[in-house]
Amino acid sequence: MSTATFTRAVTVFAVGFLALDAVLFALVNRFLWAGVCAAAAVLVVLGWRRYRRAMAELADARKEMKREVESIRQLLHNPPTRPSRQN
């Protein structure tokens, strides 16, 4: 199971649990707690989206760094030729 799949599953579970709590609290006229659970469910989704965006940025930065390292390696193994001096 990949990390993305795992975080998605945990997020869905948390949101489902909080949504169920919100509905059950509303059924027994505990609207304040229902609102708290609903707000928490929204915050979980927003946090998950932020996490995904941060992980995507890290992956992009890693790819860019890998390209830079490869270009440095290539320069070290094949240095550019200097034009010869003519006197």
N, C-alpha and C positions, 0 to 999 in steps of 0.2 A: 504494500500500500504506500503510495507516495505521500509526501508531506502535504501537498495541496488537497488531495483526497481526504486525508485525515483531518485537516483543519476545517474543510467544508463539512464533514460529518459531525464534528464537534459543534460547529456553529449551528447547524440545522437542529441538532439535539437540544442545544441551549435555548434557541429561539422557540422551538416547539414546547419545551418545558415551561418557559416563561409565559408563552401565550396561553397554554393550558391553565397555568396558575391565575393569569389575569381573568380568564373566563370564569373559572371556578370562584374566585373572589367576588366577581361581579354578580354571580348567581346568589351569593349569600349576603348581598348588599354591603360589601366591603369595597366600596368604589375607590377609596384612597389607595388601598393595597393593589387593586386591579390596575390603577393608573401607574403605580410604581413598577409593577411587573411588565406592563406594556412598554413603559419608557426604557426599562432595562433591556427588553428584547430589541428595541430600536438601537440602543447603544451597542449591543453585541454585533448587530449587522454593520453598523458604521465602523466599529473597531476592526472587524474582519476585513472590510473593504480597504481600510487604511493599511492594514497588515499586508494584504495582497499587493497593494501599490508599492509599499516599501520593498517587498521581496522582488518585485519586478525591476525596480530601480537598482537594487543590489546585483541582480543578474545581469543587467545591462552594463553596469560599472565593471563587473567581473570580466565580461566579454571584451570590453574596451581595454582593460588592463592586460588581458591575454594578447590582444593584437599588438599592444605597445611592446610587450616583452618579446614577442616573435620578431618584431621589427628591429629591436635592439640586438637580438641574437643574430639576425641576418647581417646586421652591420658589423658585428664583431667577427663573424666568420668570413665575410666577404667585404672587407673595407673598400670604400670608394677609391678609385684610382685618382692620383693627383696628376695634374698636367706637368709634363717635364719642363724643366727650366732650360732655356737656351741662352747661352752667353754670347 
